Amino acid sequence: MPDKRLELSDAVASIKSGMTIGIGGWGSRRKPMAFVRELLRTDVKDLTVVSLGGPDVGLLVAAGKVKKLIYGFVSLDSIPLDPLFTAARERGELELQEYDEGMFVTGLRAGASRLSFLPTLAGIGSDVLPANKHLKTVKSPIRTTSTLRFRRSAWMSR
């Protein structure tokens, strides 16, 4: 099997302006910060970034690299909102799609499974639906929610 590893500079060189990139990790943990710093040194711009954001998003936004952000949150853990991201958001510099964490992870699972959507109850009753007009609710093919509650209760009582 061929070696698929790349030098960091080669990996970053594959990123072009206007691309969509996903950045792993959770908030400020397990972020590929060496990759982010290398990306900051390029002239790449107009990126769509998909991330449970932390300092990676804040730095890329502050450097003017991000056009659109698809995210569940952008946090520095002990600091609830990354200040660089917050400032750009308040200035209206970004196109944003903000999701509930559960919806965000379900969307990633759907994409990884090559599905056009994956139903979830996450986000129902929150401001996520009104803020994202492209999201739709669908009628469950499984009898009723009371059936789901019954099943969950039965499992929990074992």
N, C-alpha and C positions, 0 to 999 in steps of 0.2 A: 504494500500500500504506500502511495506517495506521501511524503512529509508535507502536511498542510500548514505547518507553523510559519509565521512571518515575523520578520523584524518589525519592531514598533513603527519605525519610519515608513516601512512598506505598507503596513496596515493603514496608517493614516493617509498615505498617498492615494489609497484606493477610494477615499471619501471625496466626493465632488460637490460643488455648490448645488443646492436644490434637492439633495438626497434626503431620504428619511433614514435616521439611525436610531437604534435602541441602545440605551445605556443601562446596564444591569446594576445590581446592588439595591439597597433599601435605605432611603434617606442619605445619611452621610457614611453608611457602612458598605464595605466591599465594592467600592466604586473604582473603576479603572482610571484613576487620576493621572497616571503617566500618559495614557492615551489622550485624555482630555487636555493635558498641558501641551502635548505634541500637536493636537488639533488647533489649539489656540495660536500656535506659531504659523499657521497656514493662512492663505487668503480665502479659504472656504467660507461661504455665507449662505443665507437663506435655507438653513437646515430645518427639517421637521424632526424634532427630538421626542422620543417616546421613553418615559422614565418615571420611576418612583423617585423623584428628584431630591438632590442634596446639593453639595457645593459644585458638583459637575454642571448642573443646570444653571446655577447662579453665575459661575464664571463664563460659561458659553453665552449666556444672555447678555451679561455686562460687556462682553467683547463684540456684541453685534452679530454673532454667528447664527442665532436662532430666529427663524421667521414664525414657526408654529410649534407649540408645545402641547403634547398629549400626555397627561399626567394624572396621578392620584393625589399627590402632594409634593411640595418642595420644602423640605425641612432640614435644619441643621441639628436635629434632635433636641438639645437643651434650648435652642432658639427655634421656636415653633415654625417660623417662616424665614426662608433665606432672604436677607435684606436686599441683595442684588436683584433677585427675581421679583421681589415685592415692588421695588422701585420701578422696574421696567413694566410690570403689570399695571401699576397705578398711572404710568405715563401713556398707557395704551399702545405700547410698542410691539406687542405680541398677539398673534392669533392663538387663542387658547381653547382647548377641550379638556375640561376638568371632570374627572370621574371619581366616584366612590372607590376606595381601594379594592373592594370585592368585585365591582364592575370592571375595573382596570385589569385585575388578574384574570377574570373570566374572559375578557377580550383577548388577552395574550394566549390563553389556553385555546380559544377558538381559532386564532390565527395559526398557532402551532399545529393544530389538527386539520388545518386547511378548511375550516368551516366558515360560512358567511356570517353566522351568529351562533351564540350559545346562550340559552335562556338563563336568567339569574333573578333572584328576588332582591339582590343587593341594590341599594339606591332607591328602592321604592319608598315613597313618602318623604324623600329628601328634596332639596333644591336642584339635584342633578338633572332630573328630567326637564324641568322648565328651562334650565340653562343650556340644554343640548337638544334643540328642536329636532335634530335628525334622529334621535332615539325614539323608538316606538315600543309600545307594550303589545303583547300578543296574548291571546287566550290560551291558557294551558290545555294541552290535550289530555292531561292527567285529571281525572274527575273534578275535584274541587280542592281548594286550599284546606278545607276541614279534613279531607282525607290525608293530606300531607301532615297536618298537625297530629292526627291520630297516629300515623306511622312513626313520627318522630317521638311522640310520647311513649308509644309501645317499646321502641328501641331503648329509650332512656330508662325505662323501668326494669329492664332485664338485669 
